[in-house]
């Protein structure tokens, strides 16, 4: 049996109560008793506060929802899924091929890691199902569970090779004819288990494998390489990303109104960018210049350093509450921060940090 390997962690990685691990990370099941402190029975009590500003504001996640992260390689999908699970257990990061960082962070106390270790990609079809079964077990024992699949593309690839070995005729687009059935069977297992899925999509996420997955997803997070090249992280395309939970009956009127004001401003800025590319910023009216300035500040404010990427950036991660996120966005939208430079809002946590950063920028020699 070489497809799934059970190993005892090395001494440097033995932490917490977990006695067994299933190789390095491919799919992760984590659990802890609490998500967020809210009034029991209320709609908000079902919301999962991630501590990531752009997600909590515009891509609301709900307990038991299925979250899909789509995007090409190199846009930060793995880092984002690590941060989501880390914030869920309020400890440390899981990541593909990062077993020791997971253990060193302390997240192993609440985590179980599963990966296919065989060279043949046909074995990649099994870990997702194994992890789902384990997640259901934890959930049935009263634990809050989040499952991270990194990535479902490997599941589709493995199932495709199994289908080819069985001699099945591929479908018209080259994938196995049972892809929809296999994906449906996996999704039906989810139940009340919160799940995060990543999918490598080089060009178009309406292709057959990601398109089949997206039919079952409650929140779609679209990562963009163009945004990543601007140094904006998390590199989430907020215009293309959606969540069915961004509804006033779920998140409340104040949150809903703020989120749509943000989206409207960013959309107006996107329209003005085409004009700026032709005639330049100086040719815009004063009203449009103010719109561009606020939109850029808002775009920068929705960035933040992630603790799971601290070893790469050297910047300590920030965990921002939804209350602070809403307060910061409203202060920018209402013009209360028009006097601050755009650079002050980049890679900070709450709005107070932006104010302090602006003071630092003001005293720096030019």
C-alpha positions as CSV (number, residue, x, y, z in Angstrom):
1,X,0.0,0.0,0.0
2,X,2.0,2.9,-1.3
3,X,-0.6,5.5,-2.0
4,X,-1.2,6.8,1.5
5,X,1.6,6.8,4.1
6,X,1.1,7.1,7.8
7,X,4.2,8.4,9.6
8,X,5.1,9.5,13.1
9,X,6.4,13.1,12.9
10,X,10.0,13.9,13.5
11,X,11.0,15.1,17.1
12,X,11.1,18.7,15.9
13,X,7.5,18.4,14.7
14,X,5.9,16.6,17.6
15,X,3.4,19.0,19.0
16,X,0.0,19.0,20.7
17,X,-2.3,16.0,20.9
18,X,-2.0,14.6,17.4
19,X,-0.3,11.2,17.4
20,X,-0.4,10.4,13.7
21,X,0.0,12.3,10.4
22,X,-0.5,11.2,6.9
23,X,2.7,12.4,5.1
24,X,3.1,16.0,4.0
25,X,0.1,18.1,3.2
26,X,-2.2,17.6,0.3
27,X,-5.5,17.8,2.1
28,X,-6.0,19.1,5.6
29,X,-8.7,18.6,8.2
30,X,-8.5,21.0,11.1
31,X,-10.9,21.5,14.0
32,X,-11.5,23.7,17.0
33,X,-14.5,24.4,19.2
34,X,-15.1,28.0,18.4
35,X,-15.5,30.1,15.3
36,X,-16.5,33.5,16.6
37,X,-18.4,34.8,19.6
38,X,-21.9,35.8,18.6
39,X,-25.4,35.5,19.8
40,X,-26.5,31.8,19.4
41,X,-29.1,31.3,16.8
42,X,-28.5,34.6,15.0
43,X,-27.5,34.7,11.3
44,X,-24.2,36.2,12.3
45,X,-23.4,33.3,14.6
46,X,-23.1,31.1,11.4
47,X,-20.5,33.4,9.8
48,X,-16.8,32.5,9.8
49,X,-14.6,35.5,10.5
50,X,-11.3,34.9,8.8
51,X,-9.4,38.0,9.8
52,X,-8.6,38.7,6.1
53,X,-10.2,42.1,5.3
54,X,-11.1,41.6,1.7
55,X,-12.7,38.2,2.4
56,X,-14.6,39.2,5.5
57,X,-16.0,42.4,3.8
58,X,-16.9,41.1,0.3
59,X,-16.6,37.3,0.3
60,X,-18.4,36.3,3.4
61,X,-17.9,32.7,4.5
62,X,-20.5,30.8,6.5
63,X,-20.1,27.8,8.7
64,X,-20.6,24.7,6.5
65,X,-20.1,26.6,3.3
66,X,-17.9,25.4,0.4
67,X,-15.3,27.9,-0.6
68,X,-13.4,27.7,-3.9
69,X,-10.1,29.5,-4.7
70,X,-9.5,29.7,-8.4
71,X,-6.5,31.2,-10.2
72,X,-3.3,30.4,-12.1
73,X,-0.1,29.3,-10.5
74,X,1.9,31.8,-8.5
75,X,-1.0,34.0,-7.4
76,X,-1.0,32.9,-3.7
77,X,-3.8,30.2,-3.6
78,X,-1.8,28.0,-1.3
79,X,-0.8,30.9,1.0
80,X,-4.4,31.9,1.2
81,X,-5.7,28.5,2.1
82,X,-3.0,28.2,4.7
83,X,-4.1,31.5,6.2
84,X,-7.7,30.5,6.3
85,X,-7.0,27.3,8.1
86,X,-4.5,28.9,10.4
87,X,-7.0,31.6,11.4
88,X,-9.6,28.9,11.9
89,X,-7.6,27.0,14.5
90,X,-6.1,30.3,15.7
91,X,-2.6,28.7,15.4
92,X,-0.4,28.0,12.5
93,X,-0.2,27.3,8.8
94,X,-0.6,24.2,6.7
95,X,0.8,24.3,3.2
96,X,1.6,22.0,0.3
97,X,5.1,20.6,1.0
98,X,5.4,22.6,4.3
99,X,4.9,19.9,6.9
100,X,7.4,21.3,9.4
101,X,6.0,24.9,9.3
102,X,2.6,23.4,10.1
103,X,4.1,21.6,13.1
104,X,6.2,24.5,14.3
105,X,3.3,26.9,14.3
106,X,1.3,24.7,16.8
107,X,-1.5,24.0,14.3
108,X,-0.8,20.3,14.5
109,X,-2.7,20.3,17.8
110,X,-5.9,20.8,15.8
111,X,-4.8,19.3,12.4
112,X,-4.6,16.1,10.5
113,X,-2.7,16.0,7.2
114,X,-3.4,13.6,4.3
115,X,-1.4,13.2,1.1
116,X,-0.8,10.7,-1.6
117,X,2.9,9.9,-1.6
118,X,3.0,7.6,-4.7
119,X,4.6,8.9,-7.9
120,X,1.6,7.9,-10.0
121,X,-0.9,10.7,-10.1
122,X,-3.8,8.1,-10.3
123,X,-3.4,7.9,-6.5
124,X,-4.4,11.5,-6.1
125,X,-8.1,10.5,-6.4
126,X,-8.1,9.0,-2.9
127,X,-6.9,11.6,-0.3
128,X,-9.9,13.9,-0.7
129,X,-12.3,11.1,0.0
130,X,-10.2,9.9,3.0
131,X,-10.1,13.4,4.4
132,X,-13.8,13.9,4.0
133,X,-14.5,10.8,6.0
134,X,-12.2,11.9,8.7
135,X,-13.8,15.4,8.7
136,X,-17.3,13.8,9.1
137,X,-16.0,11.8,12.1
138,X,-14.6,14.9,13.8
139,X,-17.9,16.8,13.1
140,X,-20.1,14.0,14.4
141,X,-18.1,14.2,17.7
142,X,-19.1,17.8,18.2
143,X,-16.0,19.6,16.7
144,X,-16.0,22.5,14.3
145,X,-14.1,21.3,11.2
146,X,-12.6,23.0,8.2
147,X,-11.2,20.9,5.4
148,X,-8.6,22.3,3.0
149,X,-8.1,20.6,-0.4
150,X,-5.0,21.7,-2.2
151,X,-5.9,21.1,-4.9
152,X,-9.0,19.6,-6.5
153,X,-7.2,19.8,-9.8
154,X,-5.1,16.8,-8.6
155,X,-8.3,14.9,-7.7
156,X,-9.6,15.4,-11.2
157,X,-6.3,14.4,-12.7
158,X,-6.1,11.3,-10.6
159,X,-9.7,10.2,-11.4
160,X,-9.0,10.8,-15.1
161,X,-6.0,8.4,-15.0
162,X,-8.0,5.8,-13.2
163,X,-10.7,6.1,-15.8
164,X,-8.1,5.7,-18.6
165,X,-6.7,2.6,-16.9
166,X,-10.2,1.1,-16.8
167,X,-10.4,1.6,-20.5
168,X,-13.3,4.1,-20.5
169,X,-13.7,6.3,-23.5
170,X,-12.9,10.0,-22.7
171,X,-15.6,12.6,-23.1
172,X,-15.5,15.1,-26.0
173,X,-13.2,17.5,-24.1
174,X,-10.8,14.8,-23.0
175,X,-11.8,14.3,-19.4
176,X,-13.3,11.1,-18.0
177,X,-17.1,10.7,-18.7
178,X,-17.7,10.2,-15.0
179,X,-16.2,13.5,-13.8
180,X,-19.5,15.1,-12.9
181,X,-20.6,12.1,-11.0
182,X,-17.4,11.7,-9.1
183,X,-17.3,15.4,-8.2
184,X,-21.0,15.3,-7.1
185,X,-20.3,12.3,-4.9
186,X,-17.5,14.1,-3.2
187,X,-19.5,17.3,-2.7
188,X,-22.4,15.4,-1.2
189,X,-20.1,14.3,1.6
190,X,-19.5,17.8,2.7
191,X,-22.7,18.3,4.8
192,X,-22.0,20.6,7.7
193,X,-18.2,20.6,7.2
194,X,-16.7,23.9,6.2
195,X,-14.5,23.2,3.1
196,X,-11.8,25.3,1.3
197,X,-10.8,24.1,-2.2
198,X,-8.1,25.4,-4.5
199,X,-8.1,24.9,-8.2
200,X,-5.3,25.7,-10.7
201,X,-6.9,27.5,-13.6
202,X,-4.4,28.8,-16.2
203,X,-6.9,30.6,-18.3
204,X,-10.6,30.0,-17.9
205,X,-12.3,28.6,-14.8
206,X,-15.3,27.6,-16.9
207,X,-13.4,24.6,-18.2
208,X,-14.9,21.2,-17.3
209,X,-13.1,20.4,-14.0
210,X,-13.4,23.8,-12.3
211,X,-16.8,24.4,-13.9
212,X,-18.0,21.2,-12.4
213,X,-16.7,22.2,-9.0
214,X,-18.0,25.7,-9.1
215,X,-21.6,24.4,-9.3
216,X,-21.3,23.3,-5.6
217,X,-19.4,26.3,-4.3
218,X,-20.9,29.0,-2.1
219,X,-18.1,31.5,-2.4
220,X,-15.7,31.9,-5.3
221,X,-12.4,33.6,-4.7
222,X,-10.7,34.5,-8.0
223,X,-7.0,35.1,-7.8
224,X,-5.4,37.3,-10.5
225,X,-1.8,37.4,-11.8
226,X,-2.3,41.0,-13.0
227,X,-3.1,42.1,-9.5
228,X,-0.2,40.1,-8.0
229,X,2.2,41.9,-10.3
230,X,1.1,45.2,-8.7
231,X,2.2,43.9,-5.3
232,X,-1.4,43.7,-4.1
233,X,-1.8,40.7,-1.7
234,X,-3.9,38.8,-1.3
235,X,-4.2,39.0,-5.1
236,X,-8.0,38.7,-5.1
237,X,-10.0,40.0,-8.1
238,X,-12.9,41.5,-6.1
239,X,-14.9,42.2,-9.2
240,X,-14.9,38.6,-10.4
241,X,-15.2,37.0,-6.9
242,X,-18.6,36.3,-5.5
243,X,-20.3,35.0,-2.4
244,X,-24.0,34.0,-2.0
245,X,-23.8,34.9,1.7
246,X,-23.3,38.7,1.0
247,X,-26.9,39.4,1.7
248,X,-28.5,41.8,4.1
249,X,-30.5,39.1,5.8
250,X,-27.2,37.2,6.5
251,X,-24.6,39.9,7.3
252,X,-26.8,42.8,8.3
253,X,-27.7,46.1,6.6
254,X,-24.6,48.0,7.7
255,X,-22.2,45.3,6.4
256,X,-24.2,44.9,3.2
257,X,-24.3,48.6,2.4
258,X,-20.6,49.1,3.1
259,X,-19.7,46.2,0.9
260,X,-21.7,47.5,-2.0
261,X,-20.4,51.0,-1.6
262,X,-16.9,49.5,-1.9
263,X,-17.7,47.5,-4.9
264,X,-19.4,50.5,-6.6
265,X,-16.3,52.7,-6.0
266,X,-13.9,50.0,-7.3
267,X,-16.0,49.5,-10.4
268,X,-16.1,53.2,-11.1
269,X,-12.3,53.3,-10.7
270,X,-12.0,50.4,-13.1
271,X,-14.0,52.4,-15.7
272,X,-11.9,55.5,-15.2
273,X,-8.6,53.6,-15.7
274,X,-9.4,53.3,-19.4
275,X,-9.7,57.1,-19.6
276,X,-6.6,57.6,-17.5
277,X,-4.6,55.4,-19.8
278,X,-5.6,57.7,-22.8
279,X,-5.6,61.2,-21.4
280,X,-3.8,60.9,-18.1
281,X,-4.9,61.6,-14.5
282,X,-4.5,65.4,-14.7
283,X,-7.2,65.7,-17.4
284,X,-9.9,64.2,-15.1
285,X,-12.4,66.4,-13.3
286,X,-11.9,67.1,-9.6
287,X,-14.7,64.8,-8.7
288,X,-13.2,61.9,-10.7
289,X,-9.8,62.6,-9.2
290,X,-11.3,62.3,-5.8
291,X,-12.9,59.0,-6.8
292,X,-9.6,57.6,-8.1
293,X,-7.8,58.7,-5.0
294,X,-10.3,57.0,-2.6
295,X,-10.5,53.9,-4.7
296,X,-6.7,53.5,-4.7
297,X,-6.6,54.0,-0.9
298,X,-9.4,51.5,-0.5
299,X,-7.7,49.0,-2.8
300,X,-4.5,49.4,-0.8
301,X,-6.3,49.1,2.5
302,X,-7.8,45.8,1.6
303,X,-4.3,44.4,1.3
304,X,-2.6,43.0,4.4
305,X,0.4,40.9,5.3
306,X,-0.5,37.3,6.1
307,X,1.2,35.5,8.9
308,X,1.7,32.3,6.8
309,X,3.8,34.4,4.4
310,X,5.9,36.1,7.0
311,X,8.9,34.0,6.2
312,X,8.8,35.3,2.6
313,X,7.9,38.9,3.2
314,X,9.5,39.6,6.6
315,X,6.4,41.4,7.6
316,X,4.4,40.2,10.6
317,X,0.9,39.0,9.7
318,X,-2.2,41.0,10.6
319,X,-5.5,39.5,11.8
320,X,-8.2,42.2,11.4
321,X,-11.6,41.9,12.9
322,X,-14.7,42.6,10.8
323,X,-15.6,45.6,13.0
324,X,-12.2,47.2,12.3
325,X,-12.5,46.4,8.6
326,X,-15.9,48.0,8.3
327,X,-14.8,51.1,10.3
328,X,-11.7,51.5,8.1
329,X,-13.6,51.2,4.8
330,X,-16.3,53.6,5.9
331,X,-13.8,56.2,7.0
332,X,-12.2,56.1,3.5
333,X,-15.6,56.1,1.7
334,X,-16.8,59.1,3.7
335,X,-13.6,61.1,2.9
336,X,-12.2,61.2,6.4
337,X,-8.8,60.0,5.2
338,X,-8.5,62.1,2.1
339,X,-5.5,63.9,3.5
340,X,-3.4,60.7,3.9
341,X,-1.2,59.4,1.1
342,X,-2.1,56.3,-0.8
343,X,1.1,54.5,0.3
344,X,0.0,54.7,4.0
345,X,-2.8,52.2,3.4
346,X,-0.8,49.5,1.8
347,X,-0.1,46.3,3.8
348,X,-1.5,47.4,7.1
349,X,-4.1,46.0,9.5
350,X,-6.7,48.4,10.9
351,X,-7.1,52.0,9.8
352,X,-5.2,53.3,12.9
353,X,-2.1,51.6,11.5
354,X,-2.5,53.5,8.3
355,X,-2.6,56.8,10.2
356,X,0.6,55.9,12.1
357,X,2.2,54.8,8.8
358,X,1.3,58.2,7.2
359,X,3.1,60.0,10.1
360,X,6.2,57.9,9.5
361,X,6.1,58.6,5.7
362,X,5.7,62.3,6.5
363,X,9.0,62.5,8.5
364,X,11.1,60.4,6.1
365,X,13.8,62.4,4.2
366,X,13.1,62.9,0.5
